[in-house]
Amino acid sequence: MSTARKTIVARLRRLAGSLGLALAAAANGARTAPAQAREAVGSEPEGLGAWVEDVAPSYFVDIQLLDISLWQWVALAILICVASLVGFQLARLLFGLCYSLAARSAAAWDDELLARTVAPLRLAASVAIFYFGTLLLSLSERGEATMIVLCKVLIVVAAVWLAMRLVDVFAVHIDRVLERKGEVGGKSLVPIGRRVTKAFLLVLAALSLLQNLGFNVASLLAGLGIGGLAIALAAQKTLENVFGGFMLVADRPVRLGDFCRVGEHMGTVEDIGMRSSRLRTIDRTLLTIPNAEFSTARIENFGVRDRIRLALTLQVGYDTSPDQMRYLLVELRRMLYAHPKTLPDPCRVRFVNFGAHSLDIEIFVFIDTRDFAEFTGIREDIFLRIMDIIADSGAYFAYPSQTLYLGRDGGRNIENSERAEAQVKAWRQDNAMPIPEFPPALVAEIDDTLEYPPRGSASRAAAAT
């Protein structure tokens, strides 16, 4: 190439890998003129770039990568450090002022909002400072386009980061409000709503990044529409689980923290996700159940019961006398009615059966608690009181056994036998044998002739007054 002052012989060659263009020039043993060489290839730096090319060694200008000279790469590295430092200081000053204003408020959400948003806003400020700094470096068109794409990508990342942080703060605030209002069912919607919102933000961020990187997003979406059927068939189980999760949230058979039985498994619901739900079992293992299976299984929710049933059968020995049995029935009922943690309706204590080896007393009562741990303590107290009552009555608990009596048989009572046989003979002679059925006239005659409640009972005395 020729200039007004001298002639420069230059050799242009492409570096291996096409990473850049190296310029090697020699002009009569003289130093290469950077400005003249760039003028020959059609690039004329201005400002800081022209000054650096005039004073810097030639290799700082000649060595290039992605059409960016070595001195520009050094300047970009320094600019990154300066932008990060300045962005940090600006965010510190700005958020320091905001923190002082938030401290005057009694609400807690504003402090958490500032704490969660400082990092993404610091990144956005640093990227903005970096971009304006690159304008001073006289980058080539290719280098400038690369920096613009990089800054756009970082801005999208900062925006999505900020949006996801805001979603977290908003979800925590809504969760606290629902807990304060006692709407436990609504709290189950918060985690899945947060996940769906974040997934939507990530999809938008991915589309924005693809657009900034030069991809045709419209064609990509059209391609997804064509392959939608294949994707739906391949993701059939996944979609079943997702819809099952929405059914669990909408129908709310269980809520977070409820103790329930799902099929053959029992545990506390720890999480209801988009694809699966997790139960903490009694053995403290974590059971993961797909939502499609969870939503169609038989679910027994123990967490929503307002009381807990206590039902048992006491078995006392056959040598318990009738009056001992009456004493047991009365004292057991008295104890249950008097207990502060039992509900009076229903509260049943009944002599229900002559068992194979015992006289059976059925106890049925509801305990006024929803906490199973508290229920076990109340049940223990009632059992101990039952033992005291049985001991005071002189009776004892029966257990499967056989008693063998050795003695002389006293035979039947002759007088009572003759009286019973005479009564049956009279029924035959009068054609009044009430077997196999009682005649209606006899039923009407003897109706309500027995004393009930029995004579001497408190219920009979109360009915009489």
SENUKOL-467059 format. One record per residue (C-alpha): residue in three letters; x, y negated, z. Coordinates in steps of 0.25 Angstrom, whole numbers, padded with zeros to 4 digits, always signed. Layout:
AlaXYZ;...
//
This chain:
Met+0000+0000+0000;Ser+0005-0014-0003;Thr+0003-0027+0006;Ala+0007-0041+0003;Arg+0020-0039+0011;Lys+0024-0025+0009;Thr+0021-0011+0004;Ile+0017+0000+0013;Val+0018+0015+0009;Ala+0007+0022+0017;Arg+0004+0037+0018;Leu-0010+0042+0022;Arg-0012+0056+0027;Arg-0024+0063+0034;Leu-0020+0069+0047;Ala-0023+0084+0049;Gly-0037+0087+0053;Ser-0042+0074+0047;Leu-0041+0067+0061;Gly-0036+0054+0055;Leu-0028+0046+0045;Ala-0013+0044+0048;Leu-0006+0032+0042;Ala+0009+0033+0040;Ala+0015+0022+0033;Ala+0029+0017+0030;Ala+0033+0004+0024;Asn+0048+0002+0021;Gly+0052+0007+0035;Ala+0042-0004+0040;Arg+0031-0002+0051;Thr+0017+0001+0045;Ala+0008-0011+0046;Pro-0005-0005+0052;Ala-0014-0016+0047;Gln-0009-0015+0033;Ala-0011+0000+0033;Arg-0025-0001+0038;Glu-0028-0012+0028;Ala-0024-0002+0017;Val-0034+0008+0022;Gly-0045-0002+0023;Ser-0045-0005+0038;Glu-0043-0018+0044;Pro-0042-0018+0060;Glu-0046-0031+0067;Gly-0044-0036+0081;Leu-0038-0027+0091;Gly-0036-0016+0080;Ala-0027-0026+0072;Trp-0019-0030+0084;Val-0016-0016+0088;Glu-0012-0012+0074;Asp-0003-0023+0073;Val+0004-0021+0086;Ala+0003-0005+0089;Pro+0012+0005+0083;Ser+0008+0011+0070;Tyr+0005+0025+0075;Phe-0006+0018+0084;Val-0013+0014+0071;Asp-0009+0025+0062;Ile-0013+0037+0070;Gln-0028+0039+0069;Leu-0039+0049+0073;Leu-0053+0047+0068;Asp-0049+0034+0061;Ile-0045+0029+0075;Ser-0031+0024+0077;Leu-0022+0029+0089;Trp-0023+0015+0095;Gln-0038+0015+0094;Trp-0039+0029+0101;Val-0030+0023+0113;Ala-0039+0011+0113;Leu-0051+0020+0114;Ala-0046+0028+0125;Ile-0043+0015+0133;Leu-0057+0010+0129;Ile-0063+0022+0135;Cys-0056+0020+0148;Val-0059+0005+0148;Ala-0074+0007+0144;Ser-0076+0018+0155;Leu-0069+0008+0166;Val-0077-0004+0161;Gly-0090+0004+0161;Phe-0088+0010+0174;Gln-0086-0004+0180;Leu-0098-0010+0173;Ala-0107+0001+0178;Arg-0101+0000+0192;Leu-0104-0015+0192;Leu-0118-0014+0186;Phe-0122-0002+0195;Gly-0116-0008+0207;Leu-0126-0020+0205;Cys-0137-0010+0203;Tyr-0134-0002+0215;Ser-0135-0014+0224;Leu-0148-0017+0218;Ala-0153-0003+0220;Ala-0148-0003+0234;Arg-0159-0013+0237;Ser-0170-0003+0233;Ala-0175+0007+0242;Ala-0177+0017+0231;Ala-0167+0028+0229;Trp-0169+0030+0214;Asp-0162+0018+0209;Asp-0149+0021+0216;Glu-0150+0035+0210;Leu-0153+0029+0197;Leu-0141+0020+0197;Ala-0132+0032+0202;Arg-0137+0041+0190;Thr-0136+0031+0179;Val-0122+0024+0182;Ala-0114+0035+0175;Pro-0121+0035+0161;Leu-0122+0020+0161;Arg-0107+0019+0164;Leu-0105+0028+0152;Ala-0114+0019+0143;Ala-0106+0007+0147;Ser-0093+0013+0145;Val-0097+0018+0131;Ala-0102+0004+0127;Ile-0089-0003+0132;Phe-0081+0008+0124;Tyr-0089+0005+0111;Phe-0087-0010+0112;Gly-0072-0007+0114;Thr-0071+0001+0102;Leu-0075-0011+0094;Leu-0062-0018+0097;Leu-0053-0006+0092;Ser-0056-0008+0077;Leu-0060+0006+0075;Ser-0062+0012+0061;Glu-0076+0014+0056;Arg-0074+0029+0059;Gly-0068+0027+0072;Glu-0079+0016+0076;Ala-0090+0026+0071;Thr-0084+0037+0080;Met-0084+0027+0092;Ile-0098+0023+0089;Val-0103+0037+0089;Leu-0096+0041+0102;Cys-0102+0029+0109;Lys-0116+0032+0104;Val-0114+0047+0109;Leu-0109+0042+0123;Ile-0121+0032+0124;Val-0130+0043+0121;Val-0124+0051+0132;Ala-0124+0040+0142;Ala-0139+0037+0138;Val-0143+0052+0140;Trp-0135+0053+0153;Leu-0142+0041+0158;Ala-0156+0046+0154;Met-0153+0059+0161;Arg-0149+0052+0173;Leu-0161+0044+0173;Val-0170+0057+0172;Asp-0163+0063+0184;Val-0166+0050+0192;Phe-0180+0049+0188;Ala-0182+0064+0190;Val-0177+0063+0205;His-0185+0051+0207;Ile-0198+0058+0202;Asp-0194+0070+0211;Arg-0193+0062+0223;Val-0207+0055+0220;Leu-0214+0068+0218;Glu-0208+0074+0231;Arg-0212+0062+0239;Lys-0226+0063+0234;Gly-0226+0078+0237;Glu-0229+0082+0222;Val-0220+0094+0222;Gly-0226+0100+0209;Gly-0222+0087+0202;Lys-0207+0089+0206;Ser-0207+0102+0198;Leu-0208+0093+0185;Val-0196+0085+0188;Pro-0185+0094+0185;Ile-0191+0100+0172;Gly-0195+0086+0168;Arg-0180+0081+0170;Arg-0175+0093+0162;Val-0184+0090+0150;Thr-0181+0075+0150;Lys-0166+0078+0150;Ala-0167+0088+0139;Phe-0175+0078+0131;Leu-0164+0067+0133;Leu-0153+0077+0129;Val-0160+0080+0116;Leu-0161+0065+0113;Ala-0146+0064+0117;Ala-0142+0075+0107;Leu-0151+0069+0096;Ser-0145+0056+0098;Leu-0130+0061+0098;Leu-0133+0069+0086;Gln-0138+0056+0079;Asn-0126+0048+0083;Leu-0117+0059+0078;Gly-0123+0058+0064;Phe-0132+0070+0064;Asn-0146+0069+0058;Val-0155+0071+0069;Ala-0168+0071+0061;Ser-0162+0083+0052;Leu-0158+0090+0065;Leu-0172+0089+0071;Ala-0178+0093+0058;Gly-0169+0106+0058;Leu-0173+0108+0073;Gly-0188+0108+0068;Ile-0185+0118+0057;Gly-0178+0127+0067;Gly-0188+0125+0078;Leu-0195+0138+0076;Ala-0182+0146+0077;Ile-0178+0139+0089;Ala-0192+0141+0095;Leu-0191+0156+0093;Ala-0177+0157+0098;Ala-0181+0149+0111;Gln-0194+0155+0113;Lys-0190+0160+0127;Thr-0184+0147+0131;Leu-0197+0139+0126;Glu-0205+0149+0135;Asn-0197+0146+0147;Val-0198+0131+0144;Phe-0213+0131+0143;Gly-0214+0140+0155;Gly-0206+0129+0163;Phe-0216+0119+0158;Met-0228+0128+0163;Leu-0221+0129+0176;Val-0220+0114+0178;Ala-0234+0111+0173;Asp-0241+0122+0180;Arg-0232+0122+0193;Pro-0234+0135+0199;Val-0222+0133+0207;Arg-0214+0121+0210;Leu-0199+0118+0214;Gly-0197+0124+0228;Asp-0209+0133+0228;Phe-0207+0147+0233;Cys-0214+0157+0224;Arg-0214+0171+0218;Val-0212+0172+0203;Gly-0215+0186+0199;Glu-0206+0195+0208;His-0197+0184+0212;Met-0199+0174+0224;Gly-0191+0161+0226;Thr-0191+0146+0227;Val-0192+0138+0214;Glu-0180+0130+0212;Asp-0181+0125+0198;Ile-0191+0125+0186;Gly-0183+0123+0173;Met-0186+0122+0159;Arg-0182+0136+0156;Ser-0182+0143+0169;Ser-0185+0142+0184;Arg-0177+0146+0196;Leu-0181+0152+0209;Arg-0173+0153+0222;Thr-0176+0167+0227;Ile-0177+0172+0241;Asp-0163+0178+0239;Arg-0158+0164+0235;Thr-0156+0169+0221;Leu-0160+0160+0209;Leu-0170+0166+0200;Thr-0172+0160+0186;Ile-0185+0163+0180;Pro-0188+0159+0165;Asn-0200+0149+0165;Ala-0208+0158+0155;Glu-0207+0169+0165;Phe-0209+0160+0177;Ser-0222+0153+0171;Thr-0229+0166+0168;Ala-0225+0174+0181;Arg-0234+0176+0193;Ile-0230+0164+0203;Glu-0233+0164+0217;Asn-0230+0151+0224;Phe-0227+0151+0238;Gly-0223+0137+0239;Val-0237+0131+0237;Arg-0244+0139+0248;Asp-0250+0131+0260;Arg-0249+0142+0270;Ile-0243+0156+0272;Arg-0251+0168+0275;Leu-0248+0178+0287;Ala-0254+0191+0286;Leu-0251+0204+0294;Thr-0257+0216+0300;Leu-0254+0220+0314;Gln-0255+0234+0318;Val-0257+0238+0333;Gly-0258+0252+0339;Tyr-0271+0260+0339;Asp-0271+0260+0354;Thr-0274+0245+0354;Ser-0288+0244+0361;Pro-0299+0236+0355;Asp-0298+0225+0366;Gln-0283+0224+0363;Met-0286+0222+0348;Arg-0296+0211+0351;Tyr-0285+0205+0360;Leu-0275+0205+0348;Leu-0285+0200+0338;Val-0289+0188+0347;Glu-0275+0184+0351;Leu-0269+0185+0337;Arg-0280+0176+0332;Arg-0278+0167+0343;Met-0263+0166+0340;Leu-0265+0163+0325;Tyr-0276+0153+0328;Ala-0267+0146+0338;His-0254+0146+0330;Pro-0251+0132+0324;Lys-0245+0138+0311;Thr-0257+0147+0307;Leu-0270+0143+0300;Pro-0283+0146+0306;Asp-0290+0150+0293;Pro-0289+0161+0289;Cys-0283+0167+0302;Arg-0287+0182+0303;Val-0283+0192+0314;Arg-0292+0205+0312;Phe-0292+0220+0316;Val-0292+0226+0302;Asn-0289+0240+0302;Phe-0286+0253+0309;Gly-0273+0257+0303;Ala-0267+0271+0302;His-0259+0268+0315;Ser-0263+0254+0319;Leu-0274+0244+0322;Asp-0272+0233+0311;Ile-0274+0218+0314;Glu-0273+0209+0302;Ile-0268+0195+0304;Phe-0270+0184+0293;Val-0266+0170+0294;Phe-0260+0158+0286;Ile-0248+0151+0292;Asp-0248+0136+0290;Thr-0235+0134+0282;Arg-0229+0134+0268;Asp-0215+0137+0272;Phe-0212+0152+0272;Ala-0200+0150+0282;Glu-0209+0143+0292;Phe-0220+0154+0290;Thr-0210+0165+0294;Gly-0208+0158+0307;Ile-0223+0156+0310;Arg-0225+0171+0306;Glu-0214+0175+0316;Asp-0221+0167+0327;Ile-0235+0174+0324;Phe-0229+0188+0324;Leu-0222+0186+0337;Arg-0235+0181+0343;Ile-0243+0193+0337;Met-0233+0202+0344;Asp-0235+0194+0358;Ile-0250+0196+0356;Ile-0249+0211+0353;Ala-0240+0213+0365;Asp-0250+0205+0374;Ser-0262+0214+0369;Gly-0255+0227+0373;Ala-0255+0232+0359;Tyr-0244+0236+0350;Phe-0240+0236+0336;Ala-0243+0249+0329;Tyr-0233+0256+0320;Pro-0235+0268+0311;Ser-0236+0280+0320;Gln-0243+0293+0324;Thr-0247+0296+0339;Leu-0249+0310+0343;Tyr-0257+0313+0355;Leu-0256+0326+0362;Gly-0268+0329+0372;Arg-0281+0337+0374;Asp-0292+0333+0365;Gly-0304+0328+0373;Gly-0314+0331+0363;Arg-0326+0323+0358;Asn-0335+0316+0367;Ile-0347+0326+0368;Glu-0357+0316+0373;Asn-0354+0306+0362;Ser-0354+0316+0351;Glu-0368+0321+0355;Arg-0373+0307+0355;Ala-0368+0305+0341;Glu-0373+0318+0336;Ala-0387+0315+0342;Gln-0388+0301+0335;Val-0384+0308+0322;Lys-0395+0318+0324;Ala-0405+0308+0327;Trp-0402+0300+0314;Arg-0404+0313+0306;Gln-0417+0316+0313;Asp-0422+0301+0310;Asn-0416+0301+0296;Ala-0408+0289+0300;Met-0394+0294+0297;Pro-0387+0281+0292;Ile-0378+0289+0283;Pro-0373+0286+0272;Glu-0379+0272+0273;Phe-0386+0264+0283;Pro-0401+0261+0280;Pro-0404+0246+0277;Ala-0414+0246+0289;Leu-0403+0251+0299;Val-0393+0241+0293;Ala-0403+0230+0295;Glu-0406+0235+0309;Ile-0392+0235+0314;Asp-0387+0223+0307;Asp-0379+0213+0316;Thr-0381+0222+0329;Leu-0367+0223+0333;Glu-0360+0212+0341;Tyr-0350+0204+0332;Pro-0342+0197+0337;Pro-0341+0207+0348;Arg-0346+0204+0362;Gly-0335+0196+0370;Ser-0328+0189+0358;Ala-0326+0174+0357;Ser-0333+0174+0343;Arg-0346+0180+0349;Ala-0346+0169+0360;Ala-0344+0158+0350;Ala-0355+0163+0341;Ala-0364+0164+0353;Thr-0362+0149+0356;
//
